[in-house]
């Protein structure tokens, strides 16, 4: 499930999510995403109810549609934008260095 900040992002925006928890039976777990990861995504929907995002992985892009009725153990939290703005100044999760490393690998 995406947190409220992530669910309300505009369509087409590229952003980072912190992975706070992952259901071992979920699609994102099958993609290799684990608790503690930071992932680069693009918002694909305009509706904040159950938005679809594209997750950009080294193995390729994958889609994920948040569904709060069945997705209760996946917790994905907005970290900041792809341009590295909006990250928390005091970042206890360490998302900003992880995001910088992802962008470095994409170059």
ROSEGU-513379 format. One line per 3 residues: number of its first residue (from 0); their letters; for each residue x, y, z of N, C-alpha, C. Coordinates in Angstrom, 2 decimals, padded with zeros to 5 digits, always signed. Each point is the difference from the previous one (the first is absolute). Layout:
% residues N
NUM = A = X/Y/Z/X/Y/Z/X/Y/Z  ...
% end
This chain:
% residues 107
0 = XXX = +000.84/-001.16/+000.00/-000.84/+001.16/+000.00/+000.90/+001.23/+000.00  -000.39/+000.98/-000.79/+000.72/+001.27/-000.03/-000.49/+000.90/+001.12  +000.90/+000.76/+000.60/-000.44/+000.96/+001.01/-000.75/+001.15/-000.68
3 = XXX = -000.63/+000.85/+000.80/-000.85/+001.07/-000.53/+000.80/+000.98/-000.86  +001.23/+000.29/+000.36/+000.80/+000.92/-000.80/+000.26/-000.57/-001.39  +000.29/-001.28/-000.08/+000.27/-000.63/-001.30/-001.27/-000.11/-000.83
6 = XXX = -001.12/-000.30/+000.62/-001.25/-000.19/-000.74/-000.48/+001.27/-000.68  +000.40/+001.15/+000.48/-000.50/+001.27/-000.54/+000.99/+000.70/-000.93  +001.01/-000.71/-000.47/+000.96/+000.60/-000.93/-000.63/+000.12/-001.39
9 = XXX = +000.43/+000.99/-000.76/-000.57/+000.17/-001.35/+000.47/-001.08/-000.97  -000.88/-000.31/-000.93/+000.30/-000.99/-001.03/+001.26/+000.42/-000.76  +000.90/-000.96/-000.23/+001.22/+000.25/-000.75/+001.20/+000.37/+000.86
12 = XXX = -000.22/+000.29/+001.28/+001.11/+000.40/+000.86/+000.88/-001.20/+000.33  +001.31/+000.19/-000.07/+000.96/-001.03/+000.41/+000.43/+000.31/+001.43  +000.02/-001.03/+000.84/+000.23/+000.20/+001.43/+000.58/-001.27/+000.62
15 = XXX = +000.45/+000.15/+001.23/+000.53/-001.14/+000.75/-000.94/-000.39/+001.12  -000.06/-001.30/+000.25/-000.75/-000.55/+001.13/+000.95/-000.75/+000.92  -000.23/+000.13/+001.29/+000.68/-000.83/+001.00/-000.88/-001.23/+000.23
18 = XXX = +000.61/-001.16/+000.01/-000.74/-001.25/+000.23/+000.10/-000.33/+001.49  -001.10/+000.25/+000.71/+000.00/-000.21/+001.45/-000.39/-001.43/+000.38  -000.83/-000.64/-000.81/-000.31/-001.41/+000.23/-000.49/-000.62/-001.30
21 = XXX = +000.20/-001.33/-000.12/-000.36/-000.73/-001.21/-000.63/-001.33/+000.39  -001.16/-000.28/-000.57/-000.65/-001.30/+000.17/+000.74/-001.01/-000.87  +000.44/-001.09/+000.58/+000.78/-001.00/-000.74/-000.78/-000.67/-001.12
24 = XXX = -001.31/+000.16/-000.01/-000.84/-000.58/-001.06/-000.35/+001.02/-001.08  +000.49/+001.20/+000.11/-000.42/+001.08/-000.90/+000.83/+000.07/-001.28  -000.54/+000.73/-000.96/+000.69/+000.21/-001.27/+001.32/+000.74/+000.21
27 = XXX = +000.02/+000.98/+000.88/+001.25/+000.75/+000.16/+001.10/-000.86/+000.62  -000.39/-000.95/+000.84/+001.00/-000.94/+000.54/+000.53/-000.88/-001.12  -000.88/-000.45/-000.88/+000.40/-000.83/-001.13/+000.96/+000.75/-000.94
30 = XXX = -000.11/+001.34/-000.01/+000.89/+000.82/-000.82/+001.38/+000.18/+000.63  +000.16/-000.49/+001.24/+001.28/+000.12/+000.69/+000.09/+001.21/+000.91  -001.10/+000.70/+000.19/-000.02/+001.18/+000.86/-000.16/-000.46/+001.44
33 = XXX = +000.83/+000.58/+000.88/+000.01/-000.42/+001.40/-000.09/+001.21/+000.93  -000.37/-000.29/+001.23/-000.04/+001.04/+001.04/+001.37/+000.66/+000.07  +000.02/+001.32/+000.07/+001.25/+000.75/+000.05/+000.45/+000.53/-001.35
36 = XXX = -000.61/-000.49/-001.08/+000.34/+000.50/-001.33/-000.58/+001.39/-000.22  +000.59/+000.70/-000.94/-000.55/+001.23/-000.56/-000.17/-000.28/-001.48  -001.18/+000.32/-000.55/-000.28/-000.31/-001.40/-000.42/+001.26/-000.76
39 = XXX = +000.40/+000.06/-001.26/-000.37/+001.09/-000.88/-001.29/-000.39/-000.73  -000.96/+000.93/-000.02/-001.32/-000.29/-000.57/-000.49/+001.16/-000.85  -001.03/-000.27/-000.79/-000.74/+001.02/-000.73/-001.48/-000.19/+000.30
42 = XXX = -000.68/+001.09/+000.33/-001.45/-000.05/+000.25/-000.72/-000.12/-001.34  -000.88/-000.98/-000.11/-000.71/-000.25/-001.25/-001.48/+000.38/+000.05  -000.52/+000.34/+001.16/-001.43/+000.30/+000.17/-000.20/+001.41/+000.51
45 = XXX = -001.22/+000.48/-000.21/-000.40/+001.28/+000.57/-000.87/-000.18/+001.22  -000.50/-001.21/+000.21/-000.86/-000.28/+001.15/+000.84/-000.41/+001.20  -000.20/+000.63/+001.16/+000.76/-000.38/+001.19/-000.54/-001.24/+000.72
48 = XXX = -001.11/-000.55/-000.47/-000.62/-001.12/+000.71/+000.86/-001.26/-000.02  +000.28/-000.53/-001.16/+000.85/-001.18/-000.16/+000.91/+000.22/-001.20  +000.95/+000.92/+000.12/+000.78/+000.37/-001.18/+000.94/-001.10/-000.48
51 = XXX = +000.24/+000.03/-001.30/+000.98/-000.90/-000.60/+001.30/+000.77/-000.18  +001.09/-000.67/+000.31/+001.32/+000.59/-000.20/+000.84/-000.95/-000.84  +000.98/+000.56/-000.67/+001.04/-000.80/-000.66/+001.22/+000.04/+000.91
54 = XXX = +000.53/-001.17/+000.30/+001.20/-000.12/+000.82/+001.16/-000.26/-000.97  +001.03/+000.83/+000.09/+001.16/-000.11/-000.88/+001.10/-000.79/+000.72  +000.21/-001.22/-000.45/+001.00/-000.89/+000.59/+001.12/-000.25/-001.01
57 = XXX = +001.14/-000.44/+000.48/+001.10/-000.33/-000.91/-000.40/-001.11/-000.97  -000.89/-000.88/+000.43/-000.46/-001.10/-000.85/-001.09/+000.43/-000.99  -000.46/+001.23/+000.10/-001.05/+000.51/-000.89/-001.12/+000.64/+000.79
60 = XXX = -000.95/+000.57/-000.69/-001.13/+000.66/+000.64/-001.10/-000.99/+000.33  -000.71/+000.29/+001.09/-001.14/-000.83/+000.42/-001.09/+000.93/+000.49  -001.25/-000.42/-000.18/-001.11/+000.80/+000.51/-000.47/-000.56/+001.33
63 = XXX = -000.51/+000.89/+000.82/-000.54/-000.36/+001.31/-001.22/+000.86/+000.25  -001.11/-000.63/+000.33/-001.23/+000.72/+000.31/-000.30/-000.20/+001.47  +000.00/+001.08/+000.72/-000.27/-000.04/+001.43/-001.46/-000.34/+000.25
66 = XXX = -000.24/-000.94/+000.90/-001.36/-000.36/+000.38/-000.05/-000.17/+001.51  -000.55/+001.00/+000.71/+000.01/-000.06/+001.46/-000.80/-001.16/+000.60  -000.87/-000.62/-000.77/-000.80/-001.12/+000.53/+000.81/-001.30/+000.07
69 = XXX = +000.94/-000.18/-000.93/+000.78/-001.24/-000.01/+001.48/+000.24/+000.22  +000.42/+001.24/+000.03/+001.40/+000.36/+000.03/+000.41/+000.56/+001.36  -000.47/-000.60/+001.04/+000.18/+000.60/+001.33/+001.41/-000.15/+000.55
72 = XXX = +000.81/-000.92/-000.51/+001.33/-000.21/+000.56/+001.12/+000.67/-000.80  -000.32/+000.47/-001.21/+000.96/+000.80/-000.76/-000.17/+001.44/+000.42  +001.06/+000.63/+000.46/-000.08/+001.39/+000.42/+001.10/+000.77/-000.69
75 = XXX = -000.41/+000.82/-000.99/+000.93/+000.76/-000.83/-000.22/+001.48/+000.30  +001.07/+000.68/+000.42/-000.10/+001.37/+000.50/+000.75/+000.96/-000.91  -000.66/+001.10/-000.35/+000.62/+001.02/-000.84/+001.28/+000.51/+000.65
78 = XXX = +001.08/+000.02/-000.79/+001.29/+000.46/+000.51/+000.42/+001.34/-000.60  -000.24/+000.19/-001.30/+000.40/+001.23/-000.67/-000.09/-000.17/-001.51  +000.29/+001.08/-000.69/-000.09/+000.01/-001.46/+001.30/-000.48/-000.65
81 = XXX = -000.11/-000.37/-001.28/+001.17/-000.47/-000.74/+001.09/+001.06/-000.07  -000.38/+001.28/+000.02/+001.00/+001.07/-000.03/+000.65/+000.21/+001.37  -000.27/-000.91/+000.92/+000.57/-000.03/+001.35/-000.49/+001.14/+000.90
84 = XXX = -001.15/+000.57/-000.33/-000.62/+000.99/+000.87/-001.06/-000.69/+000.86  -000.41/+000.67/+001.04/-001.06/-000.42/+000.93/+000.38/-001.15/+000.93  +001.25/-000.40/+000.04/+000.43/-001.01/+000.97/+000.07/+000.66/+001.37
87 = XXX = -000.25/-000.77/+001.04/+000.08/+000.53/+001.35/+001.43/+000.42/+000.32  +000.14/+001.14/+000.68/+001.33/+000.47/+000.37/+000.66/-000.97/+000.97  -000.74/-000.45/+000.97/+000.49/-001.01/+000.95/-000.69/-001.30/-000.38
90 = XXX = +000.69/-000.78/-000.82/-000.57/-001.17/-000.66/+000.38/-001.27/+000.76  -000.82/-000.44/+000.94/+000.37/-001.19/+000.78/+000.08/-001.28/-000.83  -000.66/-000.02/-001.14/-000.02/-001.18/-000.86/+001.21/-000.06/-000.93
93 = XXX = +000.68/+001.14/-000.20/+001.14/+000.03/-000.90/-000.39/-000.07/-001.46  -001.16/+000.56/-000.34/-000.51/-000.10/-001.37/+000.81/+000.81/-001.00  +000.47/+001.18/+000.40/+000.70/+000.86/-000.95/+001.28/-000.65/-000.53
96 = XXX = +000.89/-000.53/+000.83/+001.19/-000.67/-000.55/-000.36/-001.19/-000.89  -001.04/-000.73/+000.35/-000.43/-001.14/-000.82/-000.53/+000.48/-001.35  -000.75/+001.11/+000.01/-000.52/+000.57/-001.25/+001.14/+000.47/-000.89
99 = XXX = +000.99/+000.65/+000.59/+001.16/+000.46/-000.78/+000.72/-001.18/-000.65  +000.10/-001.10/+000.72/+000.66/-001.20/-000.55/-000.81/-000.57/-001.17  -001.32/-000.01/+000.12/-000.85/-000.48/-001.11/+000.22/+000.86/-001.23
102 = XXX = -000.01/+001.32/+000.18/+000.19/+000.90/-001.15/+001.39/-000.17/-000.61  +000.99/-000.23/+000.81/+001.36/-000.22/-000.49/+000.05/-001.25/-000.88  -000.69/-001.07/+000.44/-000.02/-001.24/-000.78/-000.75/+000.16/-001.32
105 = XX = -000.95/+000.94/-000.05/-000.80/+000.22/-001.23/+000.75/+000.79/-001.06  +001.09/+000.65/+000.37/+000.73/+000.84/-000.96/+000.73/-000.83/-001.03
% end
